[in-house]
Amino acid sequence: MKFNRKVLPNGLRILTIPMPSFESATVMVMVGAGSRYETRLNSGISHFLEHMAFKGTEKRPSAMIISSLIDGMGGEFNASTGKEVTAFYIKSEASRVELSLDVLSDMLKNSKLDPVEIQKEKGVIIEEINMYEDSPIRDIGDVYERLVYGDTPLGWNIAGGKDIVRQITREDFISYMKSLYSPHNMTVVFAGGIDNKKALELVEKYLGNMTRFDTLTFNKYEGKQEKPRLFLKSKKTEQAHVAIGFKTVKNDHPDKYPLEVLAAILGGGMSSRLFHEVREKRGLGYYISTNAESYQDAGSIVTTAGVDPKKVKEAIKIVLEEHKKIKDKGLRIKNVELKKAKEYLKGHMVLGLENSRSVAYFYASQELLEEKIDNPDQIMKKLDAVTIGQIENVAKKYFAEKGLNLALIGNFTSGQEFESLLKL
């Protein structure tokens, strides 16, 4: 898989990824705008704006008109908001890419942001927040990041707080877009059965006249941790949800790929160490997995699990014991285990890139968040180059007791009973 890249005079970046065997294509616009660019006064506006984008433009004045247009061509449309980027996409037959870009560009440049629609959508977003809070398996990640990154934009929920959402106005949206939605802070991606030359012409036609301006920057995360931390979100649940992790590094650090392989060894798949020890061997819970996650200036390796509340302490101890075994070389990584972890990561990446939408997101996020774009085969080579020594070194470096973080959601009255577990 290869990509083509061009930058327009206004700074807008264009990526095309031809996939000749595909009869479909995804057109995606990704913006370097997410919840970490927010303040206490507008927390949640990035996500709210994603909702409003499909609510009508001057040319297509209602959500029904836009959705009927896309449904009428058999297309799929959606958007997503993260802490660092927001993406809007339409996936359709390859012959419909011009209409897709026409709609997307119209939304970005001419959204009505109707106050009546804004007021209605507040109720939708509040119910979305309620849904996440009622789903601990999804909420535990936010609770963990709140613990790790504290009261900073990186630690805040992407959806924002209900009280702030209720107060957001049309003027807030306009001000926010004027601070971040500059063409040089965007990338347009075409992936699938597309023609490179035609794609470039379409972007110049629909977005080439956007005016560039200086954009808002985020405050780098510089929080330091000197002792273990614990946070309990007390909630009546049938299952206890835990997240156990350590701060690591930003996304362009040399330790990135050793950490990813380490995460796969610990909790990647049903043959991983933690899945075997926690679920298969002891039957303490249903799900458990480990992931290495990173932003432009911070990162974390975290294990999340849903376990029997009566056995949550046992589960936490076992998870930490498995970390300690790798850190102290008590159970050394074997070559067969290393190979399996690498193949697991490579295989899942290949499976994840089987549709044009995922391909578009893969390239767009690298364009906006990293120094250079790697094709999948280049990433595979970097994973293959990881050694057992590198993995053991990053385990020793980052699995430090003072950097330990434990977040819980469950029917517990106090977190004090878990404090004695915060050791490695």
C-alpha positions in Angstrom: 0.0 0.0 0.0 1.4 3.4 -1.0 0.2 7.0 -0.8 0.6 10.2 -2.7 0.9 13.6 -0.9 0.4 17.2 -2.1 0.2 20.5 -0.2 -2.0 23.3 -1.6 -0.8 27.0 -1.4 -3.1 27.5 1.6 -1.4 24.7 3.5 -4.1 22.1 3.0 -2.6 18.6 2.8 -4.0 16.0 0.4 -3.3 12.3 0.7 -4.5 9.8 -1.9 -4.2 6.0 -1.3 -5.3 4.1 -4.5 -6.7 0.7 -3.8 -7.4 -0.6 -7.4 -9.4 -3.7 -6.3 -11.9 -1.6 -4.4 -15.1 -0.4 -5.9 -15.8 1.9 -2.9 -13.9 4.9 -1.7 -13.7 6.9 1.5 -13.3 10.7 1.5 -12.1 11.9 4.9 -11.3 15.4 6.3 -9.3 15.3 9.5 -8.6 18.4 11.5 -5.9 18.9 14.2 -8.6 19.8 16.7 -9.7 17.8 19.7 -10.6 18.1 23.4 -7.0 18.9 24.5 -7.4 22.3 22.8 -10.3 23.2 25.0 -10.7 25.2 28.2 -12.8 24.8 31.3 -15.4 27.2 29.7 -15.9 25.2 26.5 -14.9 21.6 27.5 -16.7 19.3 25.1 -17.1 21.7 22.2 -14.9 19.6 19.8 -17.2 16.7 20.2 -20.3 18.9 20.1 -19.1 20.5 16.8 -18.7 17.0 15.3 -22.5 16.5 16.0 -23.4 19.8 14.5 -21.5 19.3 11.3 -24.3 17.1 9.8 -27.1 19.4 11.0 -27.4 21.6 7.9 -25.7 24.1 5.7 -26.8 27.1 3.7 -27.0 24.9 0.6 -28.4 21.8 2.4 -30.4 23.4 5.3 -31.3 20.3 7.4 -29.9 17.1 8.7 -32.6 15.2 6.8 -31.5 16.7 3.5 -27.9 15.7 4.1 -28.6 12.2 5.4 -31.1 11.6 2.6 -28.5 12.6 0.0 -25.9 10.3 1.4 -28.4 7.4 2.0 -29.7 8.0 -1.6 -26.3 7.1 -3.0 -25.9 4.1 -0.7 -23.2 5.9 1.3 -22.1 5.8 4.9 -21.2 8.9 6.9 -19.9 9.6 10.3 -17.4 11.6 12.4 -15.3 11.0 15.4 -13.6 13.2 18.0 -10.4 12.4 19.9 -8.2 14.4 22.2 -6.0 15.6 19.3 -8.0 15.2 16.1 -11.5 15.3 14.7 -12.4 13.4 11.6 -15.4 13.6 9.2 -15.9 11.0 6.4 -18.2 9.7 3.8 -17.7 6.2 2.3 -19.5 5.5 -1.0 -19.2 3.9 -4.4 -15.9 5.2 -6.0 -17.9 7.1 -8.7 -19.5 9.3 -6.0 -16.4 10.8 -4.4 -17.1 14.3 -5.9 -20.4 14.4 -4.1 -18.8 13.2 -0.9 -16.3 16.0 -1.0 -18.9 18.5 -2.0 -20.9 17.6 1.1 -17.9 17.5 3.5 -16.5 20.8 2.3 -20.0 22.4 2.5 -20.2 21.3 6.1 -16.8 22.6 7.0 -17.3 26.0 5.3 -21.0 26.7 5.5 -22.5 25.0 8.6 -25.6 26.8 9.7 -25.1 26.1 13.4 -28.8 26.8 13.9 -29.4 27.8 17.5 -32.6 25.7 17.5 -30.6 22.6 16.4 -27.9 23.4 18.9 -30.4 23.4 21.7 -31.9 20.1 20.6 -28.5 18.5 20.2 -27.6 19.4 23.8 -30.1 16.8 24.9 -28.6 14.2 22.6 -25.1 14.8 23.9 -26.2 14.7 27.5 -27.8 11.3 26.9 -24.6 10.2 25.1 -22.6 11.2 28.3 -25.2 9.2 30.4 -24.7 6.2 28.1 -20.9 6.2 28.7 -21.4 6.6 32.4 -23.8 3.7 32.4 -21.2 1.5 30.6 -18.3 1.0 32.9 -16.4 -1.1 30.3 -16.2 2.1 28.2 -16.0 4.6 31.0 -13.0 3.0 32.7 -10.6 4.4 30.1 -11.8 7.9 30.8 -11.5 7.4 34.5 -8.0 6.1 34.1 -6.9 9.1 32.0 -8.4 11.5 34.5 -6.2 9.8 37.1 -3.0 9.8 35.0 -3.3 13.3 33.4 -5.2 15.0 36.2 -7.2 18.2 35.8 -5.8 19.1 32.4 -7.4 18.9 29.0 -5.7 15.5 28.4 -7.4 14.3 31.6 -10.9 15.6 30.8 -13.6 13.6 29.1 -13.9 14.2 25.4 -17.7 14.7 25.6 -17.2 17.4 28.3 -19.4 18.0 31.3 -23.2 18.3 31.2 -23.3 21.8 32.7 -20.8 23.1 30.2 -22.5 21.4 27.3 -25.8 23.1 28.3 -24.2 26.6 28.1 -22.5 26.3 24.7 -23.8 28.8 22.1 -23.5 29.4 18.4 -20.9 32.1 19.0 -18.8 29.6 20.9 -18.8 27.2 17.8 -17.8 30.0 15.5 -15.0 31.2 17.7 -13.7 27.6 18.1 -13.7 27.0 14.4 -11.9 30.3 13.8 -9.2 29.1 16.2 -8.5 25.7 14.7 -10.2 25.0 11.4 -7.5 26.5 9.2 -6.7 24.6 6.0 -3.0 24.1 7.0 -4.4 22.3 10.1 -6.4 19.8 8.0 -5.7 16.9 5.7 -8.1 15.5 3.1 -7.7 11.8 2.3 -9.1 9.7 -0.5 -8.7 6.0 0.0 -10.1 3.2 -2.2 -10.9 2.9 -5.9 -9.9 6.5 -6.7 -7.9 8.3 -9.4 -5.1 10.4 -7.9 -5.3 13.2 -10.5 -9.0 13.6 -10.2 -8.9 13.6 -6.4 -6.4 16.5 -6.4 -8.5 18.5 -8.8 -11.6 18.0 -6.6 -9.8 19.2 -3.5 -8.6 22.3 -5.3 -12.1 22.9 -6.6 -13.9 22.6 -3.2 -11.3 23.6 -0.6 -8.6 25.4 -2.5 -10.1 28.8 -1.7 -10.1 28.4 2.1 -8.1 31.1 3.8 -5.2 30.1 6.1 -4.8 31.7 9.6 -2.8 31.1 12.7 -4.2 28.4 14.9 -4.4 27.7 18.6 -1.8 25.5 20.2 -2.2 23.2 23.2 -0.2 23.4 26.4 2.2 20.5 26.6 1.6 18.0 29.3 4.4 18.2 31.9 2.9 16.5 34.9 5.3 14.5 37.0 4.4 11.6 39.2 6.4 10.9 42.4 4.2 8.2 44.1 1.5 5.7 43.2 -2.0 7.0 42.5 -5.4 5.5 43.0 -8.9 6.7 42.0 -12.2 5.0 42.7 -15.4 5.9 40.9 -18.0 4.4 43.3 -20.9 3.0 41.3 -23.3 0.1 41.8 -22.2 -2.5 39.3 -22.2 -6.3 39.0 -18.6 -6.3 37.8 -15.6 -4.4 39.0 -13.7 -2.6 36.3 -10.0 -1.8 36.8 -7.3 0.0 34.9 -3.7 -0.5 35.9 -1.0 1.4 34.1 2.2 3.4 34.0 3.1 6.6 32.3 5.4 6.1 29.3 6.4 8.3 26.3 5.0 10.4 23.4 4.2 8.9 20.0 7.5 9.6 18.3 9.7 8.2 21.0 12.1 5.3 20.2 10.5 3.2 22.9 7.1 3.3 21.1 7.5 -0.1 19.4 9.1 -2.0 22.2 6.2 -0.8 24.4 3.7 -2.0 21.9 5.2 -5.5 21.8 5.4 -5.5 25.6 1.7 -4.7 25.7 1.0 -7.5 23.4 3.0 -10.0 25.5 1.1 -8.9 28.6 -2.4 -8.6 27.4 -2.7 -8.9 23.6 -5.0 -11.7 22.7 -6.3 -14.9 24.4 -2.8 -16.5 24.7 -1.2 -13.5 26.4 0.2 -13.7 29.9 -2.5 -11.8 31.6 -5.4 -13.4 29.8 -4.0 -16.8 30.8 -3.4 -15.9 34.4 -6.5 -13.9 35.2 -9.2 -15.5 33.1 -8.1 -19.0 32.0 -6.2 -20.1 35.0 -8.2 -18.5 37.8 -11.5 -17.5 36.2 -11.5 -14.1 37.9 -13.1 -12.1 35.1 -14.3 -12.0 31.5 -12.2 -9.4 29.6 -8.6 -8.3 30.1 -6.3 -6.5 27.7 -3.2 -4.3 27.6 -2.5 -1.4 25.3 0.3 1.1 24.8 -1.3 4.4 24.1 0.4 7.8 23.2 -0.2 11.4 22.4 2.1 14.0 21.0 3.7 14.7 24.3 2.7 11.8 26.7 1.8 8.2 26.8 0.8 5.2 29.0 0.7 1.5 29.0 -2.5 0.2 30.6 -4.3 -3.0 31.4 -8.1 -2.9 31.7 -10.2 -5.7 33.0 -13.7 -6.6 34.3 -13.5 -8.9 37.2 -15.6 -10.4 40.0 -15.9 -7.7 42.7 -15.2 -10.2 45.4 -11.9 -11.1 43.8 -10.8 -7.7 42.5 -7.9 -7.5 44.9 -6.6 -10.9 43.8 -6.8 -9.8 40.2 -4.9 -6.6 40.8 -2.2 -8.5 42.6 -1.8 -11.0 39.7 -1.7 -8.2 37.1 1.1 -6.4 39.0 2.9 -9.7 39.6 3.0 -10.3 35.8 4.5 -6.8 35.3 7.1 -7.5 37.9 8.1 -10.8 36.3 9.0 -9.0 33.1 10.6 -6.1 34.9 12.8 -8.2 37.1 13.2 -11.0 34.5 11.6 -13.4 36.8 9.9 -15.0 33.9 12.0 -14.1 30.9 10.5 -13.5 27.5 11.2 -16.3 25.1 11.8 -16.0 21.4 8.6 -17.9 20.6 6.6 -15.4 22.8 8.3 -12.5 21.1 7.5 -13.8 17.6 3.9 -14.4 18.6 3.4 -10.9 20.0 4.9 -9.3 16.8 2.6 -11.4 14.6 -0.4 -10.6 16.7 0.3 -6.8 16.2 1.0 -7.1 12.5 -2.0 -9.3 11.9 -4.3 -7.0 13.7 -3.0 -4.0 11.8 -3.6 -5.8 8.5 -7.1 -6.8 9.5 -7.8 -3.3 10.6 -6.8 -1.9 7.2 -9.2 -4.1 5.2 -11.6 -1.2 4.5 -11.0 2.2 3.0 -12.3 4.1 6.0 -9.7 2.6 8.3 -7.0 3.2 5.7 -8.0 6.9 5.4 -7.8 7.3 9.2 -4.5 5.4 9.4 -2.8 7.9 7.0 -4.6 11.0 8.1 -3.7 10.7 11.8 0.0 10.1 10.9 -0.1 13.2 8.7 -1.4 15.4 11.5 0.3 13.9 14.5 3.6 12.5 13.5 6.8 13.8 11.8 6.4 11.4 8.9 4.1 8.9 7.4 5.0 5.2 7.5 3.3 2.7 5.2 2.1 -0.5 6.9 5.1 -2.5 5.7 7.5 0.1 7.3 5.7 -0.3 10.6 5.9 -4.0 10.3 9.7 -3.7 9.9 9.9 -1.6 13.0 8.0 -4.2 15.0 10.2 -7.0 13.6 13.3 -5.1 14.7 12.2 -5.1 18.4 14.4 -7.3 20.6 13.8 -9.1 23.9 16.5 -6.8 25.4 14.6 -3.7 24.3 11.4 -5.0 25.8 13.0 -5.8 29.1 14.7 -2.4 29.2 11.4 -0.5 28.7 9.7 -2.7 31.3 12.5 -1.8 33.8 12.3 1.8 32.9 8.6 2.4 33.1 7.3 -0.3 35.5 8.3 1.8 38.5 6.2 1.8 41.7 6.1 5.6 41.9 4.6 5.7 38.4 1.8 3.2 39.1 -1.8 4.2 38.5 -4.9 2.2 39.6 -8.4 3.3 38.6 -11.5 1.4 39.6 -15.2 1.5 38.9 -17.3 -0.5 41.3 -19.6 -0.8 44.3 -16.9 0.1 46.8 -17.3 2.8 49.4 -13.7 3.8 49.7 -10.4 3.4 47.8 -8.4 3.1 51.0 -8.8 -0.7 51.0 -6.8 -0.9 47.7 -3.9 1.4 48.8 -1.9 -1.5 50.1 -1.9 -3.0 46.6 0.0 -0.1 45.1 3.4 -1.7 45.1 5.6 -3.4 42.5 
